[in-house]
Amino acid sequence: MKTPRVLITEEASRYVEILKIAHGELMFHQSGGCCDGSSPMCFQKGDFKVGSSDIRLGIVDGCEFWMGKEQYEYWKHTQLTVDVVKGRGSSFSLEIPLGVRFVVHSRLFAEDELNNLDDVVEGETN
């Protein structure tokens, strides 16, 4: 079994399920931009246009998790875990009206994990 690049906590998973009921299929994107850009943003699937400058790290709770290529270069040696904290972010992410925001925690992969990682998928130009 390959080592996943992205995971999700039980608490974050509960919010994903709430958001799926309200909005249907979801996706995450983390750009690394200013403001809340370094936090994962949750969108209705298709509301954020993935392009050739994006990398799909994996799928959590049925949601694709994308990251900008530039950001990925800094984080490619880490496993990300999507979590949720109380408080409002300053973004367009779907969880904001619920009084929470998604965040990621990271840890460096062990050497044996680096040799057995899930493959990434590059986005396409639309």
LOVEX-969317 format. One record per residue: residue number from 1; residue in one letter; chain; x negated, y negated, z negated of N, C-alpha, C in turn. Coordinates in nm, 2 decimals. Layout:
! residues N
<atom nr="NUM" rest="A" kette="A" n_east="X" n_north="Y" n_up="Z" ca_east="X" ca_north="Y" ca_up="Z" c_east="X" c_north="Y" c_up="Z"/>
...
***
This chain:
! residues 126
<atom nr="1" rest="M" kette="A" n_east="-0.08" n_north="0.12" n_up="0.00" ca_east="0.00" ca_north="0.00" ca_up="0.00" c_east="-0.09" c_north="-0.12" c_up="0.00"/>
<atom nr="2" rest="K" kette="A" n_east="-0.05" n_north="-0.22" n_up="0.09" ca_east="-0.13" ca_north="-0.34" ca_up="0.10" c_east="-0.10" c_north="-0.44" c_up="-0.02"/>
<atom nr="3" rest="T" kette="A" n_east="-0.20" n_north="-0.52" n_up="-0.05" ca_east="-0.18" ca_north="-0.62" ca_up="-0.16" c_east="-0.10" c_north="-0.74" c_up="-0.11"/>
<atom nr="4" rest="P" kette="A" n_east="0.01" n_north="-0.77" n_up="-0.17" ca_east="0.09" ca_north="-0.89" ca_up="-0.12" c_east="0.01" c_north="-1.02" c_up="-0.15"/>
<atom nr="5" rest="R" kette="A" n_east="0.03" n_north="-1.11" n_up="-0.06" ca_east="-0.03" ca_north="-1.25" ca_up="-0.07" c_east="0.06" c_north="-1.34" c_up="-0.16"/>
<atom nr="6" rest="V" kette="A" n_east="0.19" n_north="-1.31" n_up="-0.16" ca_east="0.28" ca_north="-1.39" ca_up="-0.24" c_east="0.38" c_north="-1.30" c_up="-0.31"/>
<atom nr="7" rest="L" kette="A" n_east="0.41" n_north="-1.34" n_up="-0.43" ca_east="0.51" ca_north="-1.28" ca_up="-0.52" c_east="0.61" c_north="-1.38" c_up="-0.57"/>
<atom nr="8" rest="I" kette="A" n_east="0.71" n_north="-1.33" n_up="-0.65" ca_east="0.80" ca_north="-1.43" ca_up="-0.71" c_east="0.84" c_north="-1.38" c_up="-0.85"/>
<atom nr="9" rest="T" kette="A" n_east="0.86" n_north="-1.47" n_up="-0.94" ca_east="0.90" ca_north="-1.43" ca_up="-1.08" c_east="1.05" c_north="-1.40" c_up="-1.08"/>
<atom nr="10" rest="E" kette="A" n_east="1.09" n_north="-1.33" n_up="-1.19" ca_east="1.23" ca_north="-1.30" ca_up="-1.20" c_east="1.31" c_north="-1.42" c_up="-1.21"/>
<atom nr="11" rest="E" kette="A" n_east="1.27" n_north="-1.52" n_up="-1.28" ca_east="1.34" ca_north="-1.65" ca_up="-1.30" c_east="1.36" c_north="-1.72" c_up="-1.16"/>
<atom nr="12" rest="A" kette="A" n_east="1.25" n_north="-1.73" n_up="-1.09" ca_east="1.26" ca_north="-1.79" ca_up="-0.95" c_east="1.36" c_north="-1.71" c_up="-0.86"/>
<atom nr="13" rest="S" kette="A" n_east="1.35" n_north="-1.58" n_up="-0.88" ca_east="1.43" ca_north="-1.49" ca_up="-0.80" c_east="1.58" c_north="-1.52" c_up="-0.83"/>
<atom nr="14" rest="R" kette="A" n_east="1.62" n_north="-1.54" n_up="-0.95" ca_east="1.76" ca_north="-1.57" ca_up="-0.99" c_east="1.80" c_north="-1.70" c_up="-0.91"/>
<atom nr="15" rest="Y" kette="A" n_east="1.72" n_north="-1.80" n_up="-0.91" ca_east="1.75" ca_north="-1.92" ca_up="-0.84" c_east="1.76" c_north="-1.90" c_up="-0.69"/>
<atom nr="16" rest="V" kette="A" n_east="1.68" n_north="-1.82" n_up="-0.63" ca_east="1.69" ca_north="-1.78" ca_up="-0.49" c_east="1.82" c_north="-1.72" c_up="-0.46"/>
<atom nr="17" rest="E" kette="A" n_east="1.87" n_north="-1.63" n_up="-0.55" ca_east="2.00" ca_north="-1.57" ca_up="-0.52" c_east="2.11" c_north="-1.67" c_up="-0.53"/>
<atom nr="18" rest="I" kette="A" n_east="2.11" n_north="-1.76" n_up="-0.62" ca_east="2.21" ca_north="-1.87" ca_up="-0.63" c_east="2.21" c_north="-1.95" c_up="-0.50"/>
<atom nr="19" rest="L" kette="A" n_east="2.09" n_north="-1.98" n_up="-0.46" ca_east="2.08" ca_north="-2.07" ca_up="-0.34" c_east="2.12" c_north="-1.99" c_up="-0.21"/>
<atom nr="20" rest="K" kette="A" n_east="2.10" n_north="-1.86" n_up="-0.21" ca_east="2.14" ca_north="-1.78" ca_up="-0.09" c_east="2.30" c_north="-1.78" c_up="-0.09"/>
<atom nr="21" rest="I" kette="A" n_east="2.36" n_north="-1.77" n_up="-0.20" ca_east="2.51" ca_north="-1.77" ca_up="-0.20" c_east="2.56" c_north="-1.90" c_up="-0.14"/>
<atom nr="22" rest="A" kette="A" n_east="2.50" n_north="-2.01" n_up="-0.18" ca_east="2.54" ca_north="-2.14" ca_up="-0.13" c_east="2.50" c_north="-2.18" c_up="0.01"/>
<atom nr="23" rest="H" kette="A" n_east="2.38" n_north="-2.13" n_up="0.05" ca_east="2.32" ca_north="-2.17" ca_up="0.18" c_east="2.29" c_north="-2.06" c_up="0.28"/>
<atom nr="24" rest="G" kette="A" n_east="2.31" n_north="-1.94" n_up="0.25" ca_east="2.27" ca_north="-1.83" ca_up="0.34" c_east="2.12" c_north="-1.80" c_up="0.33"/>
<atom nr="25" rest="E" kette="A" n_east="2.07" n_north="-1.75" n_up="0.45" ca_east="1.93" ca_north="-1.72" ca_up="0.45" c_east="1.84" c_north="-1.84" c_up="0.42"/>
<atom nr="26" rest="L" kette="A" n_east="1.73" n_north="-1.81" n_up="0.35" ca_east="1.64" ca_north="-1.91" ca_up="0.31" c_east="1.50" c_north="-1.89" c_up="0.36"/>
<atom nr="27" rest="M" kette="A" n_east="1.41" n_north="-1.99" n_up="0.35" ca_east="1.27" ca_north="-1.98" ca_up="0.37" c_east="1.19" c_north="-2.07" c_up="0.28"/>
<atom nr="28" rest="F" kette="A" n_east="1.07" n_north="-2.05" n_up="0.26" ca_east="0.98" ca_north="-2.14" ca_up="0.19" c_east="0.87" c_north="-2.19" c_up="0.28"/>
<atom nr="29" rest="H" kette="A" n_east="0.83" n_north="-2.31" n_up="0.25" ca_east="0.71" ca_north="-2.37" ca_up="0.32" c_east="0.64" c_north="-2.46" c_up="0.23"/>
<atom nr="30" rest="Q" kette="A" n_east="0.50" n_north="-2.44" n_up="0.23" ca_east="0.42" ca_north="-2.52" ca_up="0.15" c_east="0.31" c_north="-2.59" c_up="0.24"/>
<atom nr="31" rest="S" kette="A" n_east="0.32" n_north="-2.72" n_up="0.24" ca_east="0.24" ca_north="-2.79" ca_up="0.34" c_east="0.10" c_north="-2.84" c_up="0.29"/>
<atom nr="32" rest="G" kette="A" n_east="0.10" n_north="-2.87" n_up="0.16" ca_east="-0.03" ca_north="-2.93" ca_up="0.11" c_east="-0.03" c_north="-3.08" c_up="0.13"/>
<atom nr="33" rest="G" kette="A" n_east="0.08" n_north="-3.14" n_up="0.17" ca_east="0.08" ca_north="-3.29" ca_up="0.20" c_east="0.09" c_north="-3.36" c_up="0.07"/>
<atom nr="34" rest="C" kette="A" n_east="0.12" n_north="-3.49" n_up="0.08" ca_east="0.13" ca_north="-3.58" ca_up="-0.04" c_east="0.26" c_north="-3.55" c_up="-0.11"/>
<atom nr="35" rest="C" kette="A" n_east="0.28" n_north="-3.62" n_up="-0.22" ca_east="0.40" ca_north="-3.61" ca_up="-0.31" c_east="0.41" c_north="-3.47" c_up="-0.35"/>
<atom nr="36" rest="D" kette="A" n_east="0.53" n_north="-3.41" n_up="-0.32" ca_east="0.55" ca_north="-3.27" ca_up="-0.36" c_east="0.50" c_north="-3.17" c_up="-0.25"/>
<atom nr="37" rest="G" kette="A" n_east="0.42" n_north="-3.21" n_up="-0.16" ca_east="0.38" ca_north="-3.12" ca_up="-0.05" c_east="0.30" c_north="-3.00" c_up="-0.09"/>
<atom nr="38" rest="S" kette="A" n_east="0.24" n_north="-3.01" n_up="-0.21" ca_east="0.16" ca_north="-2.89" ca_up="-0.25" c_east="0.25" c_north="-2.80" c_up="-0.33"/>
<atom nr="39" rest="S" kette="A" n_east="0.38" n_north="-2.83" n_up="-0.34" ca_east="0.48" ca_north="-2.74" ca_up="-0.40" c_east="0.55" c_north="-2.67" c_up="-0.29"/>
<atom nr="40" rest="P" kette="A" n_east="0.60" n_north="-2.54" n_up="-0.32" ca_east="0.68" ca_north="-2.47" ca_up="-0.21" c_east="0.81" c_north="-2.54" c_up="-0.20"/>
<atom nr="41" rest="M" kette="A" n_east="0.85" n_north="-2.56" n_up="-0.08" ca_east="0.98" ca_north="-2.62" ca_up="-0.05" c_east="1.07" c_north="-2.51" c_up="0.00"/>
<atom nr="42" rest="C" kette="A" n_east="1.20" n_north="-2.51" n_up="-0.05" ca_east="1.29" ca_north="-2.41" ca_up="-0.01" c_east="1.39" c_north="-2.47" c_up="0.09"/>
<atom nr="43" rest="F" kette="A" n_east="1.41" n_north="-2.41" n_up="0.20" ca_east="1.50" ca_north="-2.46" ca_up="0.31" c_east="1.59" c_north="-2.35" c_up="0.35"/>
<atom nr="44" rest="Q" kette="A" n_east="1.71" n_north="-2.39" n_up="0.41" ca_east="1.79" ca_north="-2.29" ca_up="0.48" c_east="1.71" c_north="-2.25" c_up="0.60"/>
<atom nr="45" rest="K" kette="A" n_east="1.71" n_north="-2.12" n_up="0.62" ca_east="1.63" ca_north="-2.06" ca_up="0.73" c_east="1.66" c_north="-2.14" c_up="0.86"/>
<atom nr="46" rest="G" kette="A" n_east="1.56" n_north="-2.19" n_up="0.93" ca_east="1.57" ca_north="-2.26" ca_up="1.05" c_east="1.58" c_north="-2.41" c_up="1.03"/>
<atom nr="47" rest="D" kette="A" n_east="1.60" n_north="-2.46" n_up="0.91" ca_east="1.60" ca_north="-2.61" ca_up="0.89" c_east="1.47" c_north="-2.67" c_up="0.90"/>
<atom nr="48" rest="F" kette="A" n_east="1.36" n_north="-2.59" n_up="0.87" ca_east="1.23" ca_north="-2.64" ca_up="0.88" c_east="1.17" c_north="-2.56" c_up="1.00"/>
<atom nr="49" rest="K" kette="A" n_east="1.12" n_north="-2.64" n_up="1.10" ca_east="1.07" ca_north="-2.58" ca_up="1.22" c_east="0.92" c_north="-2.54" c_up="1.20"/>
<atom nr="50" rest="V" kette="A" n_east="0.90" n_north="-2.41" n_up="1.20" ca_east="0.76" ca_north="-2.35" ca_up="1.19" c_east="0.69" c_north="-2.37" c_up="1.32"/>
<atom nr="51" rest="G" kette="A" n_east="0.57" n_north="-2.41" n_up="1.32" ca_east="0.49" ca_north="-2.43" ca_up="1.44" c_east="0.36" c_north="-2.36" c_up="1.44"/>
<atom nr="52" rest="S" kette="A" n_east="0.28" n_north="-2.38" n_up="1.54" ca_east="0.15" ca_north="-2.31" ca_up="1.55" c_east="0.05" c_north="-2.35" c_up="1.44"/>
<atom nr="53" rest="S" kette="A" n_east="0.09" n_north="-2.46" n_up="1.36" ca_east="0.00" ca_north="-2.50" ca_up="1.25" c_east="0.04" c_north="-2.44" c_up="1.12"/>
<atom nr="54" rest="D" kette="A" n_east="0.13" n_north="-2.33" n_up="1.13" ca_east="0.18" ca_north="-2.27" ca_up="1.01" c_east="0.14" c_north="-2.12" c_up="1.01"/>
<atom nr="55" rest="I" kette="A" n_east="0.12" n_north="-2.06" n_up="0.88" ca_east="0.09" ca_north="-1.92" ca_up="0.86" c_east="0.20" c_north="-1.86" c_up="0.77"/>
<atom nr="56" rest="R" kette="A" n_east="0.25" n_north="-1.75" n_up="0.81" ca_east="0.34" ca_north="-1.68" ca_up="0.72" c_east="0.26" c_north="-1.58" c_up="0.63"/>
<atom nr="57" rest="L" kette="A" n_east="0.26" n_north="-1.61" n_up="0.50" ca_east="0.19" ca_north="-1.53" ca_up="0.40" c_east="0.26" c_north="-1.40" c_up="0.36"/>
<atom nr="58" rest="G" kette="A" n_east="0.39" n_north="-1.40" n_up="0.37" ca_east="0.47" ca_north="-1.28" ca_up="0.33" c_east="0.61" c_north="-1.32" c_up="0.32"/>
<atom nr="59" rest="I" kette="A" n_east="0.69" n_north="-1.22" n_up="0.26" ca_east="0.83" ca_north="-1.24" ca_up="0.24" c_east="0.86" c_north="-1.21" c_up="0.09"/>
<atom nr="60" rest="V" kette="A" n_east="0.93" n_north="-1.30" n_up="0.02" ca_east="0.97" ca_north="-1.28" ca_up="-0.11" c_east="1.12" c_north="-1.29" c_up="-0.12"/>
<atom nr="61" rest="D" kette="A" n_east="1.19" n_north="-1.19" n_up="-0.18" ca_east="1.33" ca_north="-1.19" ca_up="-0.19" c_east="1.40" c_north="-1.21" c_up="-0.06"/>
<atom nr="62" rest="G" kette="A" n_east="1.34" n_north="-1.16" n_up="0.05" ca_east="1.40" ca_north="-1.17" ca_up="0.18" c_east="1.38" c_north="-1.31" c_up="0.25"/>
<atom nr="63" rest="C" kette="A" n_east="1.29" n_north="-1.39" n_up="0.18" ca_east="1.26" ca_north="-1.53" ca_up="0.23" c_east="1.12" c_north="-1.53" c_up="0.28"/>
<atom nr="64" rest="E" kette="A" n_east="1.10" n_north="-1.57" n_up="0.41" ca_east="0.97" ca_north="-1.59" ca_up="0.46" c_east="0.90" c_north="-1.70" c_up="0.38"/>
<atom nr="65" rest="F" kette="A" n_east="0.77" n_north="-1.69" n_up="0.35" ca_east="0.69" ca_north="-1.79" ca_up="0.28" c_east="0.58" c_north="-1.83" c_up="0.38"/>
<atom nr="66" rest="W" kette="A" n_east="0.59" n_north="-1.96" n_up="0.42" ca_east="0.50" ca_north="-2.02" ca_up="0.52" c_east="0.41" c_north="-2.12" c_up="0.45"/>
<atom nr="67" rest="M" kette="A" n_east="0.30" n_north="-2.14" n_up="0.51" ca_east="0.20" ca_north="-2.24" ca_up="0.45" c_east="0.13" c_north="-2.30" c_up="0.57"/>
<atom nr="68" rest="G" kette="A" n_east="0.11" n_north="-2.43" n_up="0.57" ca_east="0.03" ca_north="-2.50" ca_up="0.67" c_east="-0.11" c_north="-2.44" c_up="0.68"/>
<atom nr="69" rest="K" kette="A" n_east="-0.17" n_north="-2.42" n_up="0.80" ca_east="-0.30" ca_north="-2.36" ca_up="0.82" c_east="-0.41" c_north="-2.43" c_up="0.74"/>
<atom nr="70" rest="E" kette="A" n_east="-0.40" n_north="-2.56" n_up="0.73" ca_east="-0.51" ca_north="-2.63" ca_up="0.66" c_east="-0.50" c_north="-2.59" c_up="0.51"/>
<atom nr="71" rest="Q" kette="A" n_east="-0.38" n_north="-2.59" n_up="0.46" ca_east="-0.37" ca_north="-2.55" ca_up="0.32" c_east="-0.41" c_north="-2.41" c_up="0.30"/>
<atom nr="72" rest="Y" kette="A" n_east="-0.37" n_north="-2.32" n_up="0.39" ca_east="-0.41" ca_north="-2.18" ca_up="0.38" c_east="-0.56" c_north="-2.16" c_up="0.37"/>
<atom nr="73" rest="E" kette="A" n_east="-0.64" n_north="-2.24" n_up="0.44" ca_east="-0.78" ca_north="-2.22" ca_up="0.43" c_east="-0.83" c_north="-2.24" c_up="0.29"/>
<atom nr="74" rest="Y" kette="A" n_east="-0.77" n_north="-2.32" n_up="0.21" ca_east="-0.80" ca_north="-2.34" ca_up="0.07" c_east="-0.75" c_north="-2.23" c_up="-0.02"/>
<atom nr="75" rest="W" kette="A" n_east="-0.64" n_north="-2.17" n_up="0.02" ca_east="-0.57" ca_north="-2.07" ca_up="-0.07" c_east="-0.58" c_north="-1.93" c_up="-0.03"/>
<atom nr="76" rest="K" kette="A" n_east="-0.65" n_north="-1.90" n_up="0.08" ca_east="-0.65" ca_north="-1.76" ca_up="0.14" c_east="-0.71" c_north="-1.66" c_up="0.05"/>
<atom nr="77" rest="H" kette="A" n_east="-0.79" n_north="-1.70" n_up="-0.05" ca_east="-0.85" ca_north="-1.60" ca_up="-0.14" c_east="-0.77" c_north="-1.59" c_up="-0.27"/>
<atom nr="78" rest="T" kette="A" n_east="-0.64" n_north="-1.64" n_up="-0.27" ca_east="-0.56" ca_north="-1.63" ca_up="-0.39" c_east="-0.43" c_north="-1.57" c_up="-0.36"/>
<atom nr="79" rest="Q" kette="A" n_east="-0.38" n_north="-1.50" n_up="-0.46" ca_east="-0.24" ca_north="-1.45" ca_up="-0.46" c_east="-0.15" c_north="-1.56" c_up="-0.52"/>
<atom nr="80" rest="L" kette="A" n_east="-0.04" n_north="-1.59" n_up="-0.45" ca_east="0.05" ca_north="-1.70" ca_up="-0.50" c_east="0.17" c_north="-1.63" c_up="-0.56"/>
<atom nr="81" rest="T" kette="A" n_east="0.22" n_north="-1.69" n_up="-0.67" ca_east="0.34" ca_north="-1.64" ca_up="-0.73" c_east="0.44" c_north="-1.76" c_up="-0.74"/>
<atom nr="82" rest="V" kette="A" n_east="0.55" n_north="-1.75" n_up="-0.67" ca_east="0.66" ca_north="-1.85" ca_up="-0.68" c_east="0.73" c_north="-1.84" c_up="-0.81"/>
<atom nr="83" rest="D" kette="A" n_east="0.73" n_north="-1.96" n_up="-0.88" ca_east="0.80" ca_north="-1.97" ca_up="-1.01" c_east="0.89" c_north="-2.09" c_up="-1.00"/>
<atom nr="84" rest="V" kette="A" n_east="0.96" n_north="-2.11" n_up="-1.11" ca_east="1.06" ca_north="-2.22" ca_up="-1.12" c_east="1.04" c_north="-2.29" c_up="-1.25"/>
<atom nr="85" rest="V" kette="A" n_east="1.04" n_north="-2.42" n_up="-1.26" ca_east="1.03" ca_north="-2.50" ca_up="-1.38" c_east="1.15" c_north="-2.60" c_up="-1.39"/>
<atom nr="86" rest="K" kette="A" n_east="1.18" n_north="-2.64" n_up="-1.51" ca_east="1.29" ca_north="-2.74" ca_up="-1.52" c_east="1.23" c_north="-2.88" c_up="-1.48"/>
<atom nr="87" rest="G" kette="A" n_east="1.32" n_north="-2.96" n_up="-1.42" ca_east="1.28" ca_north="-3.09" ca_up="-1.38" c_east="1.30" c_north="-3.11" c_up="-1.23"/>
<atom nr="88" rest="R" kette="A" n_east="1.31" n_north="-3.23" n_up="-1.19" ca_east="1.34" ca_north="-3.26" ca_up="-1.05" c_east="1.21" c_north="-3.29" c_up="-0.98"/>
<atom nr="89" rest="G" kette="A" n_east="1.19" n_north="-3.24" n_up="-0.86" ca_east="1.08" ca_north="-3.28" ca_up="-0.78" c_east="1.13" c_north="-3.39" c_up="-0.69"/>
<atom nr="90" rest="S" kette="A" n_east="1.04" n_north="-3.45" n_up="-0.61" ca_east="1.09" ca_north="-3.56" ca_up="-0.52" c_east="1.08" c_north="-3.51" c_up="-0.38"/>
<atom nr="91" rest="S" kette="A" n_east="1.16" n_north="-3.40" n_up="-0.35" ca_east="1.16" ca_north="-3.35" ca_up="-0.22" c_east="1.30" c_north="-3.31" c_up="-0.17"/>
<atom nr="92" rest="F" kette="A" n_east="1.30" n_north="-3.25" n_up="-0.05" ca_east="1.43" ca_north="-3.21" ca_up="0.01" c_east="1.46" c_north="-3.07" c_up="-0.02"/>
<atom nr="93" rest="S" kette="A" n_east="1.38" n_north="-3.00" n_up="-0.11" ca_east="1.40" ca_north="-2.86" ca_up="-0.14" c_east="1.53" c_north="-2.83" c_up="-0.19"/>
<atom nr="94" rest="L" kette="A" n_east="1.60" n_north="-2.72" n_up="-0.16" ca_east="1.73" ca_north="-2.69" ca_up="-0.19" c_east="1.76" c_north="-2.68" c_up="-0.34"/>
<atom nr="95" rest="E" kette="A" n_east="1.66" n_north="-2.64" n_up="-0.42" ca_east="1.68" ca_north="-2.62" ca_up="-0.56" c_east="1.69" c_north="-2.75" c_up="-0.64"/>
<atom nr="96" rest="I" kette="A" n_east="1.65" n_north="-2.86" n_up="-0.59" ca_east="1.65" ca_north="-2.99" ca_up="-0.66" c_east="1.78" c_north="-3.03" c_up="-0.73"/>
<atom nr="97" rest="P" kette="A" n_east="1.90" n_north="-3.02" n_up="-0.66" ca_east="2.02" ca_north="-3.05" ca_up="-0.73" c_east="2.05" c_north="-2.96" c_up="-0.85"/>
<atom nr="98" rest="L" kette="A" n_east="1.99" n_north="-2.85" n_up="-0.87" ca_east="2.01" ca_north="-2.76" ca_up="-0.98" c_east="1.93" c_north="-2.80" c_up="-1.10"/>
<atom nr="99" rest="G" kette="A" n_east="1.84" n_north="-2.91" n_up="-1.09" ca_east="1.76" ca_north="-2.95" ca_up="-1.20" c_east="1.64" c_north="-2.87" c_up="-1.23"/>
<atom nr="100" rest="V" kette="A" n_east="1.59" n_north="-2.80" n_up="-1.12" ca_east="1.47" ca_north="-2.72" ca_up="-1.13" c_east="1.39" c_north="-2.75" c_up="-1.00"/>
<atom nr="101" rest="R" kette="A" n_east="1.27" n_north="-2.70" n_up="-1.00" ca_east="1.19" ca_north="-2.71" ca_up="-0.88" c_east="1.10" c_north="-2.58" c_up="-0.88"/>
<atom nr="102" rest="F" kette="A" n_east="1.07" n_north="-2.54" n_up="-0.76" ca_east="0.98" ca_north="-2.42" ca_up="-0.74" c_east="0.84" c_north="-2.47" c_up="-0.75"/>
<atom nr="103" rest="V" kette="A" n_east="0.75" n_north="-2.39" n_up="-0.80" ca_east="0.61" ca_north="-2.42" ca_up="-0.81" c_east="0.54" c_north="-2.29" c_up="-0.78"/>
<atom nr="104" rest="V" kette="A" n_east="0.41" n_north="-2.29" n_up="-0.75" ca_east="0.33" ca_north="-2.17" ca_up="-0.74" c_east="0.22" c_north="-2.16" c_up="-0.84"/>
<atom nr="105" rest="H" kette="A" n_east="0.20" n_north="-2.04" n_up="-0.89" ca_east="0.08" ca_north="-2.01" ca_up="-0.97" c_east="-0.01" c_north="-1.93" c_up="-0.88"/>
<atom nr="106" rest="S" kette="A" n_east="-0.14" n_north="-1.94" n_up="-0.90" ca_east="-0.23" ca_north="-1.87" ca_up="-0.82" c_east="-0.34" c_north="-1.80" c_up="-0.90"/>
<atom nr="107" rest="R" kette="A" n_east="-0.39" n_north="-1.69" n_up="-0.84" ca_east="-0.50" ca_north="-1.62" ca_up="-0.90" c_east="-0.59" c_north="-1.57" c_up="-0.79"/>
<atom nr="108" rest="L" kette="A" n_east="-0.72" n_north="-1.57" n_up="-0.81" ca_east="-0.81" ca_north="-1.51" ca_up="-0.71" c_east="-0.79" c_north="-1.36" c_up="-0.70"/>
<atom nr="109" rest="F" kette="A" n_east="-0.80" n_north="-1.32" n_up="-0.57" ca_east="-0.79" ca_north="-1.18" ca_up="-0.55" c_east="-0.92" c_north="-1.11" c_up="-0.60"/>
<atom nr="110" rest="A" kette="A" n_east="-0.91" n_north="-0.99" n_up="-0.65" ca_east="-1.03" ca_north="-0.91" ca_up="-0.68" c_east="-1.09" c_north="-0.86" c_up="-0.55"/>
<atom nr="111" rest="E" kette="A" n_east="-1.22" n_north="-0.83" n_up="-0.55" ca_east="-1.29" ca_north="-0.79" ca_up="-0.43" c_east="-1.22" c_north="-0.68" c_up="-0.36"/>
<atom nr="112" rest="D" kette="A" n_east="-1.17" n_north="-0.57" n_up="-0.43" ca_east="-1.11" ca_north="-0.46" ca_up="-0.37" c_east="-0.97" c_north="-0.50" c_up="-0.30"/>
<atom nr="113" rest="E" kette="A" n_east="-0.91" n_north="-0.60" n_up="-0.36" ca_east="-0.78" ca_north="-0.65" ca_up="-0.30" c_east="-0.81" c_north="-0.73" c_up="-0.17"/>
<atom nr="114" rest="L" kette="A" n_east="-0.91" n_north="-0.80" n_up="-0.16" ca_east="-0.95" ca_north="-0.88" ca_up="-0.04" c_east="-0.96" c_north="-0.79" c_up="0.08"/>
<atom nr="115" rest="N" kette="A" n_east="-1.00" n_north="-0.66" n_up="0.06" ca_east="-1.01" ca_north="-0.57" ca_up="0.17" c_east="-0.88" c_north="-0.50" c_up="0.20"/>
<atom nr="116" rest="N" kette="A" n_east="-0.77" n_north="-0.53" n_up="0.13" ca_east="-0.65" ca_north="-0.45" ca_up="0.15" c_east="-0.53" c_north="-0.55" c_up="0.15"/>
<atom nr="117" rest="L" kette="A" n_east="-0.54" n_north="-0.67" n_up="0.21" ca_east="-0.44" ca_north="-0.77" ca_up="0.20" c_east="-0.33" c_north="-0.75" c_up="0.31"/>
<atom nr="118" rest="D" kette="A" n_east="-0.21" n_north="-0.79" n_up="0.28" ca_east="-0.11" ca_north="-0.79" ca_up="0.38" c_east="-0.15" c_north="-0.89" c_up="0.49"/>
<atom nr="119" rest="D" kette="A" n_east="-0.12" n_north="-0.86" n_up="0.62" ca_east="-0.15" ca_north="-0.94" ca_up="0.73" c_east="-0.07" c_north="-1.07" c_up="0.72"/>
<atom nr="120" rest="V" kette="A" n_east="-0.13" n_north="-1.18" n_up="0.77" ca_east="-0.06" ca_north="-1.30" ca_up="0.79" c_east="-0.01" c_north="-1.31" c_up="0.93"/>
<atom nr="121" rest="V" kette="A" n_east="0.09" n_north="-1.39" n_up="0.95" ca_east="0.15" ca_north="-1.41" ca_up="1.09" c_east="0.14" c_north="-1.56" c_up="1.12"/>
<atom nr="122" rest="E" kette="A" n_east="0.09" n_north="-1.59" n_up="1.24" ca_east="0.08" ca_north="-1.73" ca_up="1.28" c_east="0.21" c_north="-1.77" c_up="1.34"/>
<atom nr="123" rest="G" kette="A" n_east="0.25" n_north="-1.90" n_up="1.31" ca_east="0.37" ca_north="-1.95" ca_up="1.37" c_east="0.36" c_north="-1.98" c_up="1.52"/>
<atom nr="124" rest="E" kette="A" n_east="0.47" n_north="-2.00" n_up="1.58" ca_east="0.47" ca_north="-2.03" ca_up="1.72" c_east="0.52" c_north="-2.17" c_up="1.75"/>
<atom nr="125" rest="T" kette="A" n_east="0.47" n_north="-2.23" n_up="1.86" ca_east="0.52" ca_north="-2.36" ca_up="1.90" c_east="0.66" c_north="-2.34" c_up="1.96"/>
<atom nr="126" rest="N" kette="A" n_east="0.75" n_north="-2.42" n_up="1.91" ca_east="0.89" ca_north="-2.40" ca_up="1.95" c_east="0.92" c_north="-2.47" c_up="2.08"/>
***
